Amino acid sequence: MPKPPERPPVQVFGRDDSPQTRAALRFFKERKVPVAYANLKVRPMAAGELRRFVERLGAVACADTDGRAWRDAGLGYLRMDDGELAERLLADQRLLRLPLARDGKEVSAGLAETTWKAWVAAGAAAIAAAIAAAKGGGGRPGPGRAGGSAPRRADGSTSGRAGGSAPGRADGSTSGGPNRPAAGGDDTSAAGARR
């Protein structure tokens, strides 16, 4: 039996001394979501990664304007555009609103449990769809089929139609299609062998 698909990990950027980061890690762990944790004290965030958050959320949303590092740096009185603020965030990552989390192309800054719940639900739905596709043989349903596979008859064969048998004509005979003779005909071709 093939191994069920695994959910890609959610990336969490934070610090061990941040209660919000610990809350995010606990949130995903309780829901059995794999996490790739990056401790910013050990390894600072790459410029490209931080730029991804700033482009999607804005620099102000990524900055912890209520934090001690912000007050200690005296930034409460400065007016900065997004570019200047992004440079400050890159230079001093203590100014970031933690945790910064990323699930694929989706990102969040700070405690964002409603966003994270949506990520978990979307991930579970994607895995369920992948499992269903693997069990159903994948592919699109054929003509006349509602769910991708034809219903089984009592003898274990499939009819190829959702209704179970070919529609009857007014004279009581049935047609097997343009290349098939009417039911009961003597056909030994490949088309007849499939029936």
C-alpha positions, 0 to 999 in steps of 0.5 A: 500500500502506498504511503499517504502523502505528507503535508509540507512543513510550516516554516516558523521564524522566531526565538526561543525566548519569545512566548508568541513563538512558543505558542505558535510551535505548540499550536502546530504541534497539537494539530500534528502539523510538521514544523521547520523552526528557524531560531533567529538568535542562532541564525538570522533570517535571510534578506530574501526571506524577510523580503517575502514577508514584507512584500506580502504583509507590509513592513509595518505588519512585520515590525513589533512596534510595541516591543522593548527593542522598538522602544529602546531603539527610539523608533517610536518617534521616527517616520519611515517608509516601507523600504527604510523600515524593511532595512531596519528590520533586516539590520536588527531582527529583534524588531520583528513581530514574532513569530513569522510563519509561512505555509507555502506562499501564505505568510503571517506575522505575530500570533495569527491563530485564525490564519493558522487554522485556515492553513491546517484546514486547507492542508488537511483537505489537500491531503484528503483529496490526494488520498481519495485520488490515489484510492479512486485510481486518480484521473477524471471520471469517465462519461456517464460516471459520477464518481470516477468508477462504475458501480459493481454488478452482483457478479463483480463486473462493472457496467460502465454506466452509472445506471447499471445497464444500457438504455432500452429501445422502444422495440425492446432491443439495446444498442451497444454503440456504433461499433457494437452489435445489439445485445445478444449479437454474436461478436468476437471482436475486441469490442465484444470481448470487453462486454 
